[in-house]
Amino acid sequence: MYASCGDLVTACRIFNEMACRDIISWNTIIMAYAIHGMGRSSIELFSEMKRRGVQPNDSTFVSLLSACSNSGLVNEGWAYYNSMKLDYGIEPKIEHYGCMLDLIGRTGNLDQALSFIEEMPLLPTARIWGSLLNASRNKGNIEIAELAAERILSIKHDNTGCYILLSNMYAEVGRWEKVEQIKSIMKKKGLEKTLPCSTVETNFRLHRFTNKERSHAESEMVYEVLDIISRKMGHSKCIHGATKFKPSELASKVANLPENHSIRLAICFGLISTKLGDPVLVKKNRRICEDCHVAAKKMSQITKREIIVGDPKVFHHFRDGHCSCGDYW
């Protein structure tokens, strides 16, 4: 529970204080490090578990393969995947195949990923195709992304995230007719894009920020801090060709500038509302964008603070200009 809420330190302390550790507790702590992007620590715990005579089960390997995937430990992931059946007689389940596809996605070898799916003895789920879609996004391969999206939507007809990801890929290469087509489909289906928001908890109170948030009581101070940090990062808020837009369109463009994204506002609020030197913990309901990921690394370097950002898949630990995810998520 603590690890899932972003507090890995407390999760570790509770595990270390346990008088008796069964396979469930070992699997849980291995997964705790996995979702925090600390795969090496997960592997060390797995080795310690075996030294203590605890026999791994299929859930152990889900935790372990997740750790390898989240940390980019490709060779180690394949070794554990092969070891499941050879050394422990454990047949891979759909969860293991999903982890391996995430792992293959890190290599960018989409042909290998497709072959892996085709050779699976189990029927691919939306999660499996989602891994391929995510890998296609990272590689910028729209053709395979379309294939993966088609498979996902044949299983889950109202998968909003699938439509949004594909739309963003089309937008990146200027295929605006496809973007409009997806918007039209979503409108007919009554699907709406999830409003991106970020939250920070201080003094047992949850503070919520949306893009270009101005309603928070500390908004003025938050924007002052953001402006100072943005200038130190060398970021500009100008919009190219601003005179071409109508006032309503320009307002939308300004709100969607990375500098106004909820994650940066939440981080700045965390910086001014927590003790100097303490980590800043932020939760985001959607994947952190590439611009904000780069910015968070710089913010951690400028402020000399650890910044932890939890998205739906993994916790990013930003320290001294680096992220625990290795810039893949």
C-alpha positions in Angstrom: 0.0 0.0 0.0 2.7 2.5 1.0 4.7 1.8 -2.2 1.6 2.2 -4.3 1.1 5.6 -2.7 4.7 6.6 -3.5 6.3 6.0 -0.1 8.9 3.3 -0.8 10.9 4.1 2.3 8.0 3.2 4.7 7.2 0.1 2.6 10.8 -1.1 3.0 10.8 -0.4 6.7 7.7 -2.4 7.3 9.1 -5.3 5.2 12.3 -5.3 7.2 10.5 -5.2 10.5 8.4 -8.3 9.6 9.1 -11.3 11.9 7.9 -13.8 9.3 8.1 -13.2 5.5 6.1 -15.5 3.3 6.1 -15.6 -0.5 3.4 -12.9 -0.7 5.4 -10.4 1.3 8.5 -11.1 -0.9 6.5 -10.7 -4.1 5.0 -7.5 -2.8 8.4 -5.9 -1.9 9.9 -7.0 -5.2 7.0 -5.4 -7.1 7.3 -2.3 -4.9 10.8 -1.6 -6.2 9.6 -2.5 -9.7 6.9 0.2 -9.8 9.5 2.7 -8.5 11.9 1.9 -11.4 14.5 0.3 -9.2 14.9 -3.1 -11.0 18.4 -3.8 -9.6 17.0 -3.7 -6.1 14.2 -6.1 -7.1 16.7 -8.5 -8.5 18.8 -8.3 -5.3 15.7 -9.1 -3.2 14.8 -12.0 -5.5 18.3 -13.4 -4.8 17.9 -12.9 -1.1 14.5 -14.6 -1.1 16.1 -17.7 -2.8 18.9 -17.7 -0.3 16.4 -17.8 2.5 14.8 -20.9 1.0 11.6 -19.3 -0.3 10.4 -20.9 -3.5 9.3 -18.4 -6.2 5.8 -18.8 -7.8 4.2 -17.3 -10.9 3.5 -14.0 -9.1 7.1 -13.7 -8.2 8.1 -13.7 -11.8 5.4 -11.1 -12.7 7.0 -8.8 -10.1 10.5 -9.7 -11.4 9.7 -9.2 -15.1 7.9 -6.0 -14.3 11.1 -4.8 -12.5 13.2 -5.7 -15.5 10.8 -4.0 -17.9 10.5 -0.8 -15.9 14.2 -0.5 -15.5 15.3 -1.5 -19.0 17.1 -4.7 -17.9 16.5 -6.5 -21.2 19.1 -9.3 -20.9 18.1 -10.0 -17.3 14.4 -10.1 -18.2 14.9 -12.7 -20.9 17.1 -14.8 -18.5 14.3 -14.8 -15.9 11.6 -15.5 -18.5 13.5 -18.5 -19.7 14.3 -19.6 -16.2 10.6 -19.8 -15.2 9.9 -23.0 -17.1 13.4 -24.5 -17.2 14.3 -24.1 -13.6 11.0 -23.9 -11.8 8.5 -25.6 -14.1 6.2 -22.5 -14.2 4.3 -22.0 -17.5 4.1 -18.3 -18.5 0.7 -16.7 -18.1 -0.7 -13.7 -20.0 0.8 -11.3 -17.4 4.3 -12.7 -18.0 3.8 -12.2 -21.8 2.7 -8.7 -21.2 5.8 -7.9 -19.2 8.0 -9.4 -21.9 6.3 -7.3 -24.6 7.0 -4.2 -22.5 10.6 -5.4 -22.3 10.9 -6.0 -26.1 9.4 -2.5 -26.6 12.4 -1.0 -24.9 14.7 -2.4 -27.6 12.5 -0.8 -30.3 12.4 -4.1 -32.3 8.7 -4.0 -33.3 9.2 -7.0 -35.7 10.4 -9.1 -32.8 7.4 -7.9 -30.7 4.9 -8.9 -33.4 6.6 -12.3 -33.8 6.4 -12.7 -30.0 2.7 -12.1 -30.1 2.1 -14.4 -33.0 4.0 -17.2 -31.2 2.1 -16.9 -27.9 0.1 -20.0 -27.0 -2.5 -17.7 -25.5 -5.0 -15.4 -27.1 -3.6 -11.8 -27.0 -5.6 -9.5 -24.8 -6.0 -5.7 -25.1 -3.1 -5.4 -22.6 -0.9 -7.3 -24.9 -1.8 -5.2 -27.9 -1.5 -2.1 -25.7 2.2 -3.0 -25.1 2.8 -3.1 -28.8 0.9 0.2 -29.2 3.1 1.8 -26.6 6.3 0.5 -28.2 5.0 1.8 -31.6 4.5 5.2 -30.1 8.0 5.3 -28.7 9.4 4.3 -32.1 7.1 6.5 -34.0 5.8 3.7 -36.2 2.3 4.6 -37.1 1.7 1.5 -39.3 2.2 -0.9 -36.4 0.4 1.5 -34.1 -2.7 1.3 -36.3 -2.5 -2.5 -36.3 -2.3 -2.6 -32.5 -5.1 0.0 -32.1 -7.3 -2.0 -34.4 -6.8 -5.1 -32.3 -7.4 -3.3 -29.1 -10.6 -1.7 -30.3 -11.9 -5.1 -31.5 -11.6 -6.2 -27.9 -12.5 -3.0 -26.1 -14.6 -0.8 -28.3 -14.6 2.2 -26.1 -10.9 2.4 -25.2 -10.4 6.2 -25.0 -6.7 6.0 -24.3 -6.1 4.1 -27.5 -7.9 6.8 -29.6 -6.0 9.5 -27.8 -2.6 7.9 -28.3 -3.2 7.3 -32.0 -4.5 10.8 -32.4 -1.4 12.3 -30.8 0.8 10.2 -33.2 -1.1 11.5 -36.2 -0.8 15.1 -34.9 3.0 14.7 -34.5 3.4 13.9 -38.2 0.8 16.4 -39.4 -1.9 14.0 -40.5 -4.7 16.3 -39.3 -7.4 14.6 -41.3 -6.8 11.5 -39.2 -6.9 13.5 -36.1 -10.3 15.0 -37.0 -11.5 11.5 -38.0 -10.7 10.2 -34.5 -12.3 13.2 -32.9 -15.4 12.5 -34.9 -15.5 8.8 -33.9 -15.0 9.7 -30.2 -17.8 12.2 -30.3 -20.2 9.7 -31.9 -19.3 7.2 -29.2 -19.6 9.8 -26.4 -16.0 9.3 -25.4 -14.2 12.2 -23.8 -10.6 12.9 -23.2 -9.7 12.5 -19.5 -8.8 15.9 -18.1 -5.1 15.8 -17.1 -4.6 16.6 -13.4 -1.9 16.3 -10.8 -2.2 16.1 -7.0 0.0 16.8 -4.1 -0.8 15.9 -0.5 0.4 18.1 2.3 -0.8 18.1 6.0 -3.3 15.4 5.2 -5.0 17.6 2.5 -5.0 16.8 -1.2 -4.3 19.7 -3.6 -5.4 19.2 -7.2 -4.0 21.1 -10.2 -5.2 21.1 -13.8 -3.4 22.7 -16.8 -3.1 26.4 -16.3 -4.8 26.1 -12.8 -5.6 29.5 -11.3 -8.2 28.7 -8.7 -5.8 27.4 -6.0 -5.3 29.6 -3.0 -1.5 29.6 -3.6 -1.7 30.1 -7.3 0.1 33.4 -7.3 3.1 32.0 -5.4 3.1 28.8 -7.5 3.3 30.8 -10.7 6.1 33.0 -9.3 8.1 29.9 -8.4 7.4 28.4 -11.8 8.4 31.5 -13.6 11.8 31.6 -11.7 12.5 28.0 -12.4 11.4 28.2 -16.1 13.8 31.1 -16.6 16.6 29.2 -15.1 15.7 26.3 -17.4 15.8 28.7 -20.4 12.1 28.0 -21.3 10.1 30.5 -23.3 6.3 30.8 -23.3 5.9 32.4 -26.7 3.7 30.7 -29.3 4.9 30.6 -32.8 2.4 32.3 -35.2 0.3 33.6 -32.3 -1.3 36.3 -34.5 -2.8 33.6 -36.7 -5.1 32.4 -33.9 -8.5 33.6 -32.8 -8.6 34.7 -29.1 -10.4 31.5 -28.1 -7.9 29.3 -30.0 -5.0 31.2 -28.5 -6.3 30.7 -25.0 -6.4 27.0 -25.6 -2.9 27.0 -27.0 -1.6 28.9 -24.0 -3.3 26.4 -21.6 -1.7 23.5 -23.4 1.8 24.9 -23.3 4.0 22.4 -21.4 5.0 25.3 -19.1 1.4 25.4 -17.9 0.9 21.7 -17.5 -0.5 20.5 -14.2 2.5 18.5 -13.3 4.8 21.6 -13.1 2.3 23.5 -11.1 1.9 20.6 -8.6 5.7 20.3 -8.3 6.1 24.0 -7.6 3.4 23.8 -5.0 5.1 20.8 -3.4 8.4 22.8 -3.4 6.9 25.7 -1.4 4.7 23.6 0.9 7.2 20.9 2.1 10.3 21.1 4.3 13.5 22.1 2.5 15.3 18.9 1.5 12.2 16.6 1.7 11.1 14.8 -1.4 8.2 16.3 -3.4 5.6 13.6 -4.2 3.2 14.3 -7.1 0.5 11.9 -8.5 -0.6 12.3 -12.1 -3.7 10.6 -13.7 -2.1 10.4 -17.1 1.3 9.6 -18.5 3.8 12.5 -18.0 4.6 14.1 -21.3 8.1 14.2 -22.7 8.5 18.0 -22.2 7.5 17.8 -18.6 9.7 14.7 -18.0 12.7 16.7 -19.2 11.6 19.7 -17.2 11.2 17.6 -14.0 14.8 16.4 -14.4 16.0 20.0 -14.7 13.8 21.1 -11.7 15.4 18.4 -9.5 18.8 19.6 -10.5 18.0 23.3 -10.0 16.3 22.9 -6.6 18.5 20.1 -5.3 15.3 18.2 -4.3 14.1 14.7 -5.1 10.9 14.9 -7.1 8.8 11.8 -7.3 6.0 11.7 -9.9 3.7 8.7 -10.0 1.8 8.1 -13.3 -0.6 5.2 -13.9 2.3 2.8 -14.5 5.4 3.8 -12.6 6.9 6.2 -10.1 9.6 8.5 -11.6 12.3 9.4 -9.1 14.0 12.6 -10.4 17.3 13.3 -8.7 20.2 15.6 -9.8 18.9 15.9 -13.3 18.2 12.1 -13.8 15.2 9.9 -13.7 15.0 6.3 -12.4 13.0 5.2 -15.5 16.1 5.8 -17.7 13.9 8.0 -20.0 11.7 5.2 -21.1 8.1 4.9 -19.8 
